[in-house]
Amino acid sequence: MSDTLDTVFAALADPTRRAILTMLLEDDMAVTDVAEPFEMSLAAISKHLTILTRAGLIAQEKRGRVKWCKLQPDALRNASVWMQGFGQFEPVNLDDFERFLERELSDSAEQPAG
């Protein structure tokens, strides 16, 4: 299971791949449609899709001349089960945490060094 988790988390580590997964939440998409909102080559998008496919997060299939991508929602099950092991901790509201850090950092920047 460790190798699978490593592969899934490595795939999720990239913001482009997370954005692709978010897009595929709505519906299956042709590769060219997946690539459209990104300012990178189709070859670069294809590399991202290959990583997501190897991690089991998406499936790709050819329909006629068009290659389609489909989200594989069960692929995150093991990762989700693993993360639930940390459920004894309160969920962190990232927006609140970001505001806290901004306050702390701006306060420490205003303090004279001494």
C-alpha positions, -999 to 999 in steps of 0.1 A, spaced: 0 0 0 29 23 7 41 24 -29 5 31 -41 2 60 -16 36 74 -27 25 74 -63 -9 90 -55 6 117 -33 34 124 -58 8 128 -85 -13 151 -62 18 172 -54 16 192 -86 -9 220 -89 -15 214 -126 -25 178 -119 -48 188 -90 -65 213 -114 -69 186 -140 -86 164 -114 -109 192 -104 -119 197 -140 -126 160 -144 -149 161 -113 -176 176 -136 -174 152 -165 -151 132 -188 -131 154 -211 -111 151 -243 -74 156 -238 -75 187 -260 -102 202 -237 -82 194 -206 -52 212 -221 -71 243 -232 -70 264 -200 -33 257 -194 -5 277 -209 17 247 -218 21 224 -247 -1 194 -254 29 172 -248 34 187 -213 -3 181 -205 1 145 -218 29 140 -193 7 152 -165 -21 129 -177 3 99 -178 13 105 -142 -23 107 -131 -31 75 -151 -1 56 -135 -14 67 -101 -48 53 -109 -64 87 -105 -77 89 -140 -83 65 -169 -77 74 -206 -96 58 -234 -97 63 -271 -131 70 -286 -128 72 -323 -99 97 -330 -103 114 -296 -85 104 -264 -108 110 -234 -99 113 -197 -122 101 -169 -118 105 -132 -113 73 -112 -128 83 -78 -120 50 -61 -83 57 -66 -82 81 -37 -98 56 -13 -65 43 2 -51 78 5 -84 89 22 -83 60 46 -47 68 55 -55 105 61 -84 96 83 -59 81 107 -51 117 115 -88 124 123 -81 130 159 -68 165 149 -92 193 142 -94 201 105 -74 232 96 -92 261 80 -65 271 55 -79 306 49 -78 313 87 -43 298 89 -31 320 61 -46 352 77 -29 342 110 4 338 93 1 371 75 -7 388 108 22 371 126 47 378 98 37 415 94 38 419 132 73 405 134 85 426 104 73 457 123 92 448 155 126 465 157 155 440 157 171 440 190 
